[in-house]
Amino acid sequence: MDWSLLVETQLLGNSPVRWAFALVVVVGSYFVLRALRGLARRRLRKMADRTKNIFDDVLSDLLAGVRGWLVVVIALWVGAQLLALPDELATFVDTAATLLVILQAGLWGNRAMQVSIQHYRQREDVDASRKTTLAALTFIGRLALFSLLMLLALENLGIDITALLAGIGIGALAVGLALQNILGDLFASLSIVLDKPFEIGDFIIVDDMMGTVENIGLRTTRVRSLSGEQLVFANNDLLTSRIRNYKRMHERRVLFTLGVEYGTPAERLREIPSLIREIVEAREPVRFDRAHFKGFGDFSLNFEVVYWMLNPDYALFMDVQQEINLALVDAFNERDVAFAFPTQTIHLARSNDPNPQPQ
């Protein structure tokens, strides 16, 4: 056998030996890449089973979604680098490999969003309105992802996308200006869904308006007020406002004052703070803080009382405060201590002059 033929014969500018060597590299690269993919997938799956975060779950799912043709394409591209191909063929191979990688990147991005949204929807605190918001935002995310990948694909095909980008930029600017408020509310909705300053069922106060959150939509949030009407807030306005969320309250601080008459004996005044303490501490679930003779009012001697409700429920707080008030009334009656109320005392002085002259 004439071995010189294997060296001197040329096929597309490469000898049979070089083609054989490139084929061996392709086959070896294919099996190595498959082994690495399987190893990384098993490691990530074990890590995902031990942890509760979503990142390793997404990575494991993305590795499982790597198409077999992508491994083949990468292996062929590695082998092609060892060959001296004509410029047109080398350019075609590089372009085809790049386009397939871009396609796989699009599949990865789409799958990552799908797994993330699915994982979020499985949470118990995600209601129907939030699922709708997430679906709309997922559509926008996919649209942006595939638009970007399409531009990259066109650029790799040798198409000048400068004019296209300029047109898209001008169009996006015009649309953004026209839909400025809508887009602001849309992204505010995304911020509310992810950051969760409030949730459906929370009782919130915004400025001088208050109520229970009923729905969180793409543009607006609907709140049912205490008087029954529905309040509609733009999401963007909510994020720029100071929101007080009473549903997140763990304990309720209660401060109230009471006044007794000025004629109350000093020994009774000294007894009142300890008497209030006994009455408050006898209630549940309550943590007493302090009771002090605060000062002298216009018509009363004032005491200030502070305690904590360990359960923030408003109805329970009112029940406990009512019990405290009734107990104070009974205790003060037993000790002849009178509650103060607004009064005025007028002192009249009689003049000794029988014929007083007007001033």
C-alpha positions in Angstrom: 0.0 0.0 0.0 1.3 3.4 -1.0 1.1 5.5 2.2 2.3 8.5 0.3 -1.2 8.7 -1.2 -2.7 9.3 2.2 -0.5 12.3 2.6 -0.4 13.8 -0.9 -4.1 13.3 -1.8 -6.1 16.5 -1.0 -9.8 16.8 -0.3 -10.9 20.4 0.2 -7.3 21.3 0.9 -6.7 18.6 3.5 -5.1 15.2 3.4 -7.0 12.0 4.3 -4.8 11.7 7.5 -5.8 15.2 8.5 -9.5 14.4 7.9 -9.2 11.2 9.9 -7.5 13.1 12.8 -10.3 15.7 12.7 -12.9 12.9 12.7 -11.3 11.4 15.8 -11.3 14.8 17.5 -15.0 15.2 16.6 -16.0 11.8 18.1 -13.8 12.4 21.2 -15.2 15.9 21.7 -18.8 14.5 21.4 -18.4 11.9 24.1 -16.4 14.2 26.4 -19.1 16.9 26.2 -21.8 14.4 26.8 -20.0 13.0 29.8 -19.4 16.6 31.2 -23.1 17.4 30.7 -24.2 14.3 32.5 -21.8 14.8 35.4 -22.7 18.5 35.8 -26.4 17.6 35.7 -26.1 14.9 38.4 -24.1 17.3 40.7 -26.6 20.0 40.3 -29.6 17.7 40.8 -28.1 16.5 44.1 -27.5 20.1 45.1 -31.0 21.0 44.2 -32.4 18.2 46.4 -30.5 19.6 49.4 -31.3 23.2 49.0 -34.5 25.2 48.7 -33.4 28.0 46.3 -34.5 28.1 42.7 -31.1 28.8 41.1 -29.7 25.2 41.2 -33.1 23.9 40.0 -33.0 26.2 37.0 -29.4 25.3 36.1 -30.1 21.6 36.4 -33.2 22.0 34.2 -31.2 24.0 31.6 -28.5 21.3 31.4 -31.2 18.7 30.9 -32.6 20.8 28.1 -29.3 20.9 26.1 -30.2 19.4 22.8 -28.1 16.6 21.4 -27.6 18.4 18.1 -25.9 21.2 20.0 -23.3 18.8 21.3 -22.8 17.5 17.8 -22.5 21.0 16.4 -19.9 21.9 19.0 -17.9 18.7 18.3 -18.0 19.3 14.6 -16.9 22.9 15.1 -13.9 21.8 17.2 -12.9 19.3 14.5 -13.3 21.9 11.8 -10.7 24.1 13.5 -8.1 21.5 12.7 -8.8 21.6 9.0 -7.6 24.2 6.5 -11.0 24.8 4.9 -11.7 27.3 2.1 -12.7 30.8 3.3 -16.3 30.5 2.2 -16.7 27.1 3.8 -15.0 28.1 7.0 -17.2 31.2 7.2 -20.3 29.1 6.6 -19.3 26.6 9.4 -18.6 29.5 11.9 -21.9 31.2 11.0 -23.9 28.0 11.2 -22.4 27.1 14.6 -23.0 30.6 15.9 -26.7 30.6 14.8 -27.3 27.3 16.4 -25.7 28.5 19.6 -28.0 31.5 19.5 -31.0 29.3 19.0 -29.9 27.2 22.0 -29.5 30.4 24.1 -33.0 31.4 23.2 -34.3 27.9 24.3 -32.3 28.3 27.5 -33.7 31.7 28.2 -37.3 30.7 27.5 -36.9 27.6 29.7 -35.3 29.6 32.5 -38.3 32.0 32.6 -40.7 29.1 32.4 -39.2 27.2 35.3 -38.9 30.3 37.4 -42.5 31.3 36.9 -43.7 27.8 37.5 -41.7 27.6 40.7 -43.1 30.9 41.8 -46.7 30.0 41.0 -46.5 26.9 43.2 -46.1 29.0 46.2 -49.2 29.2 48.4 -49.2 33.0 48.7 -49.5 33.5 44.9 -53.1 34.5 44.0 -54.9 34.6 40.7 -54.2 38.3 40.0 -50.5 37.8 40.6 -50.5 34.8 38.2 -52.0 37.0 35.6 -49.4 39.7 36.2 -46.6 37.2 35.9 -48.0 35.7 32.7 -48.1 39.2 31.1 -44.6 40.0 32.3 -43.3 36.6 31.1 -44.7 37.4 27.6 -42.9 40.7 27.6 -39.7 39.0 28.8 -39.8 36.4 26.0 -40.5 39.1 23.4 -37.5 41.1 24.5 -35.3 37.9 24.6 -36.2 36.7 21.1 -36.0 40.2 19.7 -32.4 40.4 21.0 -31.5 37.0 19.7 -33.0 37.8 16.3 -30.8 40.9 16.0 -27.7 38.9 16.9 -28.6 36.3 14.3 -29.1 38.9 11.6 -25.7 40.5 12.5 -24.0 37.1 12.2 -25.6 36.6 8.8 -23.8 39.7 7.6 -26.9 42.0 7.6 -26.3 45.6 8.6 -28.6 46.1 11.5 -27.5 49.7 12.3 -30.5 51.2 10.4 -32.8 48.6 11.9 -31.6 49.4 15.4 -32.0 53.2 14.8 -35.5 52.6 13.6 -36.3 50.4 16.6 -34.8 52.9 18.9 -36.9 55.8 17.5 -40.0 53.7 17.5 -39.4 52.5 21.1 -38.8 56.1 22.2 -42.1 57.2 20.6 -44.0 54.3 22.1 -42.3 54.9 25.5 -43.3 58.6 25.5 -46.9 57.7 24.5 -47.3 54.9 27.0 -45.2 56.4 29.7 -47.8 56.1 32.5 -48.9 52.6 31.4 -45.3 51.3 31.3 -44.6 53.0 34.6 -47.6 51.2 36.2 -46.6 47.9 34.5 -43.1 47.9 35.9 -44.5 49.1 39.2 -46.7 46.0 39.1 -43.6 43.8 38.6 -41.9 45.6 41.6 -45.0 44.9 43.8 -45.1 41.2 42.8 -41.4 40.7 43.5 -40.8 43.0 46.5 -44.2 42.4 48.0 -44.7 45.6 50.1 -48.3 44.4 50.5 -50.3 41.4 49.5 -54.0 40.6 48.9 -55.8 40.6 52.2 -53.4 43.2 53.8 -54.9 46.2 55.5 -53.0 49.3 54.3 -53.1 53.1 54.7 -52.0 55.3 51.9 -52.0 59.0 52.9 -55.5 59.5 54.4 -57.1 56.5 52.6 -57.2 53.0 54.0 -58.7 49.6 53.3 -58.0 45.9 52.5 -56.2 45.0 49.3 -58.5 43.0 47.0 -56.6 42.9 43.7 -53.1 43.7 42.3 -53.4 44.1 38.6 -51.1 45.1 35.8 -51.9 48.8 36.0 -53.9 49.3 39.2 -54.4 48.0 42.8 -57.9 47.8 44.2 -58.5 48.4 47.9 -61.8 48.0 49.7 -62.3 50.8 52.2 -63.8 50.6 55.6 -66.9 52.4 54.5 -67.4 49.8 51.6 -66.4 51.6 48.5 -63.5 50.4 46.3 -60.4 52.6 46.0 -58.4 52.2 42.8 -54.7 53.2 43.0 -52.2 53.4 40.1 -49.4 51.0 40.9 -46.8 53.7 40.1 -48.5 56.1 42.6 -48.5 53.4 45.3 -44.7 52.9 45.0 -44.1 56.6 45.4 -46.3 56.8 48.4 -45.7 56.0 52.1 -47.6 52.8 52.8 -48.5 51.6 56.3 -49.2 47.9 56.2 -51.0 46.9 59.4 -51.2 43.2 58.4 -47.4 43.0 58.9 -47.8 44.3 62.5 -46.5 41.8 65.1 -47.4 43.8 68.2 -49.6 46.8 68.7 -48.4 49.7 71.0 -51.3 51.3 72.8 -51.0 54.7 74.5 -53.9 56.3 76.3 -54.4 59.1 78.8 -56.9 59.7 81.6 -57.5 62.6 83.9 -58.8 63.0 87.5 -60.1 66.0 89.3 -57.8 68.5 90.9 -59.3 67.9 94.3 -58.0 64.3 94.4 -55.9 63.7 97.5 -52.2 63.2 97.0 -52.2 59.7 98.5 -54.8 58.6 95.9 -52.7 60.1 93.1 -49.7 58.0 94.3 -51.9 54.8 94.2 -53.2 55.3 90.6 -50.0 54.2 88.6 -49.8 50.9 90.5 -53.5 50.4 90.3 -53.4 50.9 86.5 -50.5 48.4 86.3 -52.5 45.8 88.2 -55.5 46.2 85.9 -53.5 46.1 82.7 -51.3 43.1 83.7 -54.5 41.1 84.5 -55.4 41.1 80.8 -54.3 38.8 78.1 -52.4 38.9 75.7 -50.9 42.2 77.1 -47.4 43.3 78.1 -47.5 46.3 80.4 -45.0 49.1 79.7 -45.6 52.1 82.0 -48.0 54.3 83.8 -47.1 57.8 85.0 -48.6 61.0 86.4 -47.8 63.0 83.3 -48.7 66.5 84.2 -51.2 69.2 85.1 -53.9 69.9 82.5 -56.3 72.9 82.3 -58.9 71.1 84.3 -57.4 67.7 85.2 -54.4 65.8 86.6 -53.3 63.7 83.7 -51.9 60.1 83.7 -50.3 58.5 80.6 -50.4 54.7 80.1 -48.6 52.5 77.6 -48.9 48.8 77.0 -48.4 46.3 74.2 -51.0 44.0 72.6 -49.1 40.8 71.8 -51.8 40.0 69.2 -52.2 42.9 66.6 -55.9 42.1 65.9 -57.8 45.3 66.1 -61.1 43.8 67.5 -59.2 42.0 70.2 -57.4 45.3 71.1 -60.7 47.0 71.5 -62.1 44.2 73.7 -59.1 44.5 76.0 -59.2 48.3 76.1 -62.9 48.1 77.0 -62.1 45.7 79.9 -59.4 48.1 81.1 -61.7 51.1 81.0 -64.5 49.3 82.8 -62.0 48.1 85.5 -60.7 51.6 85.9 -64.2 53.0 86.4 -64.9 50.3 89.1 -61.6 50.9 90.9 -61.9 54.7 90.9 -65.5 54.4 92.2 -64.3 52.2 95.1 -61.7 54.8 96.0 -63.8 57.9 95.5 -61.6 59.1 92.7 -63.5 61.2 90.1 -62.7 61.4 86.4 -62.1 64.9 85.3 -64.2 66.6 82.6 -64.0 70.1 81.1 -65.0 72.7 83.7 -64.5 76.4 84.5 -64.5 77.9 87.9 -65.6 81.6 88.2 -64.6 83.5 91.3 -66.9 86.5 92.2 -65.5 89.2 94.5 -67.9 91.6 96.3 -66.7 95.2 96.4 -66.9 97.2 99.7 -67.7 100.5 97.8 -71.6 100.9 97.8 -71.3 103.1 94.6 -68.6 101.6 92.4 -67.6 103.8 89.6 -67.2 102.3 86.1 -63.7 102.0 84.9 
